[in-house]
């Protein structure tokens, strides 16, 4: 290779190297410019995103502050309500203490008045004795001067006469003391019962045989009915309830006389509506699950009842029977609420008389326990209740209270009598029980029919919604003593022939009129 060729090659190589260098440098500059532009775009996007995040954070903070403020305001409102409730309780306690003080003052005044009367009566008796002695001496003197009688004969006549007068005076005094004792016993009983009623608050109740279930929309009615009504038929066959779907907007009605099964059906239907899947298989699952939940709910109701009353050591199976009373009514009155009310009243009266408060509450709570099973077991609720109490080894006092609270057997303890009185108070208070018009009219007719069946009755009237019957007798056929006997006989006949809540007052009226005309 000659020198010229080599020179040209070197020059070409240098030129190529220089050309490549400038081309490479230009490409690098272009890339740097593009990278710089990309970096600026990224920075601008980041700034925009940061601004967006900042705004979102501010909105979230405002929402959180608003939620926290709402929560604080609700809590303050609840606290104000609680403070107001406590103030009302304190005011009620002050009123109760004032009433007790007034009662004590009246009782002290009554005792002082009675003591003064007894002192005056004692002086009167002593005066009567002195008068009797003076009368004897006077009679003896007169007999000696007027009649030609021996001393022994005169003494016998005078003593007989004095004895008759003293006997009559003693009979009058005994009657007065008996009336006073009865009046004092009635007054004491009224005070005791009034205090028990004042310290026990109870709601008025009504009986219901239907449950209304709200729907989210009217389209749900079609899903509940199902194809050709298969869903309704399945639900009714599994629960024994009637499902009524009418024109009422966004509502369906469950109807049936068994409250437990009605509640199970209601729980199952609410589950189905909430879930949205309604078909026979799903209905069976919901009903079975509701039955299990109902068993647990019944047990919890029983536990809550004994906890509120402070009663302990109840058999677990007996707890479930107590819970079933929540779904049983008598004349529209919820039996569990009635039993709790009777337990509280009996406990208050037992405390006043120095009896066992816990035992009184226990007997009051269990007195109607038989009503929880009277639709499943033959016999009256009194017999069923006594058997349940014996089965779960309750005390003899509790068993006798259950058996005697309707007078089927004699009461063997003071607690049994208190529970019977508390039962009558709870059943007879206004609004406690409701009756159908037919039953109400039948009771009024029965009262008047029983009263008119006795000899000497002119006419009778059932008044005070059947709580009292007034009997007008023929005065020429019955005297005052026979009128008193008639009242007792009518009372006894009513107790034997009629079944009624509370008490019925029997009033016999005997009136004699004498008419003369001045001419």
C-alpha positions in Angstrom: 0.0 0.0 0.0 1.5 3.4 -1.0 1.8 6.4 1.1 -1.0 8.3 -0.6 -3.5 5.6 0.0 -2.6 5.5 3.7 -2.9 9.3 3.9 -6.4 9.3 2.3 -7.5 6.5 4.6 -6.3 8.4 7.7 -7.9 11.6 6.5 -11.2 9.7 5.8 -11.0 8.1 9.2 -10.5 11.5 10.9 -13.3 13.1 8.9 -15.6 10.1 9.8 -14.7 10.4 13.4 -15.4 14.1 13.5 -18.7 13.6 11.6 -19.7 10.9 14.1 -18.8 13.1 17.0 -21.0 15.9 15.9 -23.8 13.6 15.0 -23.6 11.9 18.4 -23.4 15.3 20.2 -26.4 16.6 18.4 -28.4 13.4 19.3 -27.4 13.8 22.9 -28.5 17.4 22.9 -31.8 16.4 21.4 -32.3 13.7 24.1 -31.3 16.2 26.9 -33.9 18.7 25.6 -36.5 15.9 25.4 -35.7 14.7 28.9 -35.9 18.2 30.2 -39.3 18.7 28.7 -40.5 15.4 30.1 -39.2 16.3 33.5 -41.1 19.6 33.4 -44.3 17.8 32.3 -43.9 15.3 35.2 -43.3 18.2 37.7 -46.4 20.0 36.3 -48.5 16.8 36.7 -47.2 16.2 40.2 -48.2 19.7 41.1 -51.7 19.3 39.7 -52.0 15.9 41.6 -50.7 17.5 44.8 -53.3 20.3 44.5 -56.1 17.7 43.9 -54.9 15.6 46.9 -54.8 18.8 49.0 -58.4 19.7 48.1 -59.6 16.1 48.8 -57.8 16.1 52.2 -59.5 19.5 53.0 -62.9 18.0 52.1 -62.3 14.9 54.2 -61.2 17.0 57.1 -64.3 19.2 56.8 -66.5 16.1 56.7 -64.8 14.5 59.7 -65.1 17.8 61.6 -68.8 17.9 60.7 -69.4 14.3 61.8 -67.5 14.8 65.0 -69.5 18.0 65.7 -72.8 16.1 65.1 -71.7 13.3 67.4 -70.7 15.7 70.1 -74.0 17.5 69.8 -76.0 14.2 70.0 -74.0 13.2 73.0 -74.7 16.5 74.7 -78.4 16.1 73.9 -78.4 12.6 75.4 -76.7 13.9 78.5 -79.1 16.8 78.9 -82.0 14.3 78.5 -80.5 12.0 81.2 -79.9 15.0 83.5 -83.5 16.1 83.0 -84.7 12.5 83.7 -82.7 12.4 86.9 -84.1 15.7 88.0 -87.6 14.3 87.4 -86.8 11.3 89.5 -85.5 13.4 92.3 -88.6 15.6 92.2 -90.8 12.4 92.3 -88.8 11.1 95.2 -89.3 14.4 97.1 -93.0 14.2 96.4 -93.1 10.6 97.7 -91.2 11.6 100.8 -93.6 14.5 101.4 -96.6 12.1 101.0 -95.0 9.7 103.5 -94.5 12.5 105.9 -98.1 13.5 105.6 -99.2 9.9 106.0 -97.1 9.6 109.2 -98.5 12.9 110.5 -102.0 11.7 109.9 -101.3 8.3 111.5 -99.8 10.0 114.6 -102.9 12.3 114.8 -105.2 9.3 114.4 -103.4 7.4 117.1 -103.7 10.4 119.5 -107.4 10.7 118.6 -108.0 7.0 119.2 -106.2 7.2 122.6 -108.4 10.2 123.6 -111.5 8.3 122.5 -110.5 5.2 124.5 -109.9 7.4 127.6 -113.3 9.0 127.2 -114.9 5.6 126.6 -113.2 4.2 129.7 -114.6 7.1 131.8 -118.0 6.5 130.2 -117.9 2.8 131.3 -116.9 3.8 134.8 -119.8 6.2 134.9 -122.2 3.5 133.6 -121.0 1.2 136.4 -121.6 3.9 139.0 -125.1 4.5 137.5 -125.8 0.8 137.6 -124.9 0.6 141.3 -127.0 3.6 142.1 -129.9 2.1 140.0 -129.6 -1.2 141.9 -129.8 0.6 145.3 -132.7 2.7 144.0 -134.6 -0.3 142.8 -134.0 -2.2 146.0 -135.4 0.7 148.0 -138.5 1.0 145.8 -139.1 -2.7 145.9 -138.9 -2.7 149.6 -141.4 0.2 150.0 -143.8 -0.6 147.2 -143.9 -4.4 146.9 -144.3 -6.9 149.6 -141.4 -9.0 148.3 -138.6 -10.6 150.2 -135.1 -9.3 149.9 -134.0 -12.2 147.9 -136.9 -11.9 145.4 -136.4 -8.2 145.0 -132.6 -8.7 144.5 -133.3 -11.3 141.8 -135.6 -9.0 139.9 -133.2 -6.0 140.1 -130.2 -8.1 139.1 -132.0 -9.5 136.1 -133.1 -6.1 134.9 -129.6 -4.7 135.4 -128.1 -7.6 133.7 -130.3 -7.0 130.6 -129.3 -3.4 130.5 -125.6 -4.1 130.9 -125.9 -6.9 128.3 -127.4 -4.4 125.8 -124.8 -1.8 126.6 -122.0 -4.3 126.2 -123.4 -5.5 122.9 -123.5 -1.9 121.6 -119.9 -1.4 122.8 -118.7 -4.6 121.2 -120.4 -3.7 117.9 -118.7 -0.3 118.1 -115.3 -1.8 118.7 -115.8 -4.3 115.9 -116.8 -1.6 113.5 -113.8 0.4 114.6 -111.5 -2.6 114.2 -112.8 -3.3 110.7 -112.5 0.4 109.8 -109.0 0.5 111.0 -108.1 -2.7 109.2 -109.7 -1.4 106.0 -107.8 1.9 106.4 -104.5 0.2 107.0 -105.1 -2.1 104.0 -106.0 0.9 101.8 -102.8 2.8 102.9 -100.7 -0.3 102.2 -102.2 -0.9 98.8 -102.1 2.8 97.9 -98.4 3.0 98.7 -97.7 -0.2 96.7 -99.6 1.2 93.7 -97.9 4.6 93.9 -94.4 3.0 93.9 -95.2 0.8 91.0 -95.7 2.2 87.4 -97.2 0.1 84.7 -98.2 0.7 81.1 -101.6 0.2 79.6 -101.7 -2.7 77.1 -103.8 -3.8 74.2 -104.2 -7.2 72.6 -103.2 -7.7 69.0 -103.5 -10.7 66.6 -101.7 -9.2 63.6 -98.2 -8.0 62.8 -97.6 -5.4 60.1 -94.3 -5.6 58.1 -93.0 -2.6 56.1 -91.7 -3.2 52.6 -89.0 -1.1 50.9 -91.3 -0.8 47.8 -94.5 -2.3 46.3 -92.5 -4.4 43.9 -91.5 -6.6 46.8 -95.1 -7.8 47.1 -94.8 -9.7 43.8 -91.6 -11.4 45.0 -93.2 -12.4 48.3 -96.2 -13.9 46.4 -93.9 -15.8 44.0 -94.8 -17.8 40.9 -98.5 -18.8 41.3 -98.4 -18.0 45.0 -95.9 -20.7 45.9 -93.9 -18.4 48.3 -97.0 -17.5 50.3 -98.1 -21.1 50.5 -94.7 -22.2 51.7 -94.5 -19.5 54.4 -98.1 -20.2 55.6 -97.5 -23.9 55.8 -94.3 -23.6 57.7 -95.5 -21.0 60.2 -99.2 -21.6 60.4 -99.9 -17.9 59.9 -102.0 -16.1 57.3 -100.1 -13.7 55.1 -102.4 -10.9 53.9 -101.2 -8.8 50.9 -103.7 -6.1 49.9 -103.7 -2.6 48.5 -102.0 -1.1 51.6 -98.9 0.6 50.2 -95.5 -0.8 51.2 -96.9 -3.2 53.8 -98.0 -6.8 54.3 -99.9 -8.2 57.3 -99.3 -11.5 59.3 -102.4 -12.7 61.1 -102.7 -15.5 63.7 -103.6 -16.2 67.3 -100.3 -17.8 68.3 -98.0 -14.9 69.1 -94.8 -17.0 69.2 -95.4 -18.5 65.7 -96.5 -15.0 64.5 -93.3 -13.5 65.7 -91.2 -16.4 64.1 -93.0 -15.7 60.8 -92.4 -12.0 61.1 -88.7 -12.5 61.8 -88.4 -14.9 58.8 -90.2 -12.6 56.4 -88.0 -9.6 57.5 -84.9 -11.7 56.8 -86.2 -12.7 53.4 -87.0 -9.0 52.5 -83.6 -7.9 53.7 -81.8 -10.6 51.7 -84.0 -10.2 48.6 -83.8 -13.9 47.6 -87.3 -15.3 48.2 -88.1 -18.9 47.1 -89.3 -22.0 48.9 -85.9 -23.3 49.8 -84.7 -19.9 51.2 -88.0 -19.6 53.1 -87.4 -22.9 54.9 -83.9 -21.8 55.9 -85.2 -18.4 57.2 -88.0 -20.0 59.2 -85.7 -22.6 60.8 -83.1 -19.9 61.7 -85.9 -17.7 63.1 -87.1 -20.6 65.3 -83.6 -21.0 66.8 -83.3 -17.2 67.3 -86.8 -17.2 68.9 -85.7 -19.9 71.5 -82.7 -17.7 72.4 -84.8 -14.6 72.6 -87.3 -16.3 74.9 -84.5 -17.3 77.2 -83.1 -13.8 77.2 -86.5 -12.3 78.0 -86.8 -14.7 81.0 -83.3 -13.7 82.2 -84.1 -10.0 81.8 -87.3 -10.4 83.9 -85.6 -12.1 86.8 -82.7 -9.6 86.6 -85.0 -6.6 86.8 -86.7 -8.2 89.9 -83.5 -9.2 91.6 -84.5 -12.9 91.7 -81.8 -15.6 91.6 -81.4 -19.4 91.2 -84.1 -20.0 88.6 -83.9 -23.3 86.7 -82.9 -22.7 83.1 -85.9 -24.5 81.7 -88.2 -22.4 84.0 -86.5 -19.3 82.6 -87.7 -20.3 79.1 -91.2 -20.8 80.3 -91.1 -17.4 81.9 -89.9 -15.9 78.6 -92.9 -17.5 76.8 -95.3 -15.3 78.9 -94.1 -12.3 76.9 -96.1 -13.7 74.0 -99.3 -14.6 76.0 -102.1 -12.2 76.7 -105.1 -12.3 79.1 -108.0 -10.0 78.3 -105.5 -7.9 76.2 -103.0 -7.7 79.1 -99.4 -9.0 78.5 -99.0 -11.8 81.0 -95.3 -11.3 81.6 -95.7 -7.6 82.2 -98.7 -8.5 84.5 -96.5 -11.0 86.4 -93.7 -8.6 86.8 -96.1 -5.9 88.1 -97.7 -8.4 90.5 -94.2 -9.3 91.7 -93.3 -5.7 92.4 -96.5 -5.0 94.2 -96.2 -8.1 96.3 -92.6 -7.2 97.2 -93.6 -3.7 98.2 -96.4 -4.9 100.4 -94.2 -7.7 101.9 -91.6 -5.1 102.8 -94.3 -3.0 104.6 -95.4 -6.1 106.6 -91.9 -7.5 107.4 -92.3 -10.5 105.1 -89.7 -12.1 102.8 -89.4 -9.7 99.9 -87.5 -12.0 97.6 -89.9 -14.9 98.2 -92.9 -12.6 97.6 -91.4 -11.4 94.3 -90.7 -14.9 93.2 -94.2 -16.1 94.0 -95.7 -13.0 92.2 -93.6 -13.7 89.1 -94.6 -17.3 88.9 -98.3 -17.1 89.9 -99.5 -17.2 86.3 -96.7 -19.4 84.9 -99.3 -22.0 83.9 -100.6 -19.6 81.2 -97.4 -20.2 79.2 -98.4 -23.8 78.5 -102.2 -23.8 78.9 -102.6 -24.1 75.2 -100.4 -27.2 75.0 -101.3 -29.0 78.3 -104.8 -29.9 79.5 -106.0 -28.3 82.7 -106.5 -24.8 84.1 -103.5 -22.5 84.3 -103.6 -22.8 88.1 -103.2 -26.6 88.0 -100.5 -26.4 85.3 -98.6 -23.7 87.2 -98.6 -25.7 90.4 -97.3 -28.7 88.6 -94.5 -26.7 86.9 -93.5 -25.3 90.3 -93.4 -28.7 91.9 -91.4 -30.1 88.9 -88.7 -27.5 89.3 -88.7 -27.9 93.1 -90.0 -24.4 94.1 -90.7 -23.7 97.8 -94.1 -24.8 99.3 -95.0 -21.1 99.7 -94.6 -20.5 96.0 -96.6 -23.6 95.1 -99.4 -22.7 97.4 -99.5 -19.1 96.1 -99.9 -20.4 92.5 -102.6 -22.8 93.6 -104.5 -20.4 95.7 -104.4 -17.0 93.8 -107.8 -17.7 92.3 -109.3 -19.2 95.5 -109.1 -22.8 94.3 -107.3 -23.8 97.5 -106.9 -21.9 100.8 -103.9 -19.6 101.2 -101.4 -21.0 103.7 -99.2 -17.9 104.1 -99.3 -14.1 104.2 -97.3 -14.0 100.9 -100.0 -16.0 99.2 -102.6 -13.4 100.3 -100.4 -10.5 99.2 -99.9 -12.0 95.7 -103.7 -12.6 95.4 -104.2 -8.9 96.3 -101.5 -7.7 93.9 -103.0 -9.9 91.2 -106.4 -8.2 91.7 -104.8 -4.7 91.7 -102.9 -5.3 88.5 -105.9 -6.8 86.7 -108.4 -4.3 87.9 -106.6 -1.0 87.3 -108.1 1.1 84.5 -106.7 0.2 81.1 -105.0 -3.0 82.2 -107.4 -5.4 80.5 -109.8 -5.2 77.7 -113.0 -7.2 77.1 -115.2 -7.8 74.1 -118.6 -6.2 74.1 -120.3 -9.5 74.1 -118.4 -10.8 77.2 -119.0 -7.4 78.9 -122.8 -7.6 78.3 -122.9 -11.3 79.4 -121.2 -10.4 82.7 -123.7 -7.6 83.4 -126.7 -9.9 82.6 -125.2 -12.6 84.8 -124.8 -10.3 87.7 -128.4 -9.1 87.5 -129.7 -12.6 87.0 -127.9 -13.9 90.1 -129.2 -11.0 92.2 -132.8 -11.3 91.0 -132.8 -15.1 91.8 -132.9 -14.5 95.6 -136.2 -14.1 97.5 -137.2 -10.6 98.5 -135.3 -8.8 95.7 -137.3 -6.1 94.0 -134.8 -5.2 91.3 -131.1 -5.1 90.8 -128.7 -3.0 88.7 -125.1 -3.8 87.5 -123.1 -0.6 87.4 -119.5 0.7 87.3 -118.7 -1.5 84.2 -119.7 -4.6 86.1 -117.6 -3.8 89.2 -120.7 -3.3 91.4 -124.2 -4.6 91.7 -126.9 -2.7 93.6 -129.8 -4.7 94.9 -133.1 -3.1 96.0 -135.1 -5.4 98.3 -138.7 -5.4 99.4 -138.7 -3.9 102.9 -141.9 -5.8 104.0 -140.2 -9.1 103.3 -136.6 -8.6 104.5 -135.5 -6.7 107.6 -132.0 -5.2 108.1 -130.4 -8.4 109.4 -131.8 -10.4 106.4 -130.5 -7.7 104.1 -127.0 -8.2 105.4 -127.4 -12.0 105.0 -128.6 -11.4 101.4 -125.4 -9.4 100.5 -123.3 -12.3 101.8 -125.3 -14.9 99.9 -125.2 -12.9 96.6 -121.4 -12.4 97.0 -120.9 -16.2 97.5 -123.1 -17.1 94.6 -121.2 -14.6 92.3 -117.9 -16.2 93.4 -119.1 -19.7 92.6 -120.8 -19.0 89.3 -118.8 -16.3 87.6 -115.2 -15.8 86.3 -114.2 -12.1 86.4 -111.1 -9.9 86.9 -110.7 -7.9 90.1 -113.5 -7.5 92.7 -117.3 -7.0 92.5 -119.0 -4.9 95.1 -122.4 -6.1 96.3 -124.7 -3.3 97.8 -128.1 -4.2 99.3 -130.5 -1.2 99.7 -133.5 -1.5 102.0 -135.8 1.5 102.2 -139.0 2.0 104.2 -141.2 4.9 103.3 -144.2 6.1 105.3 -146.6 8.5 103.5 -149.4 10.5 105.1 -151.5 13.2 103.6 -152.6 16.3 105.6 -156.2 17.3 104.9 
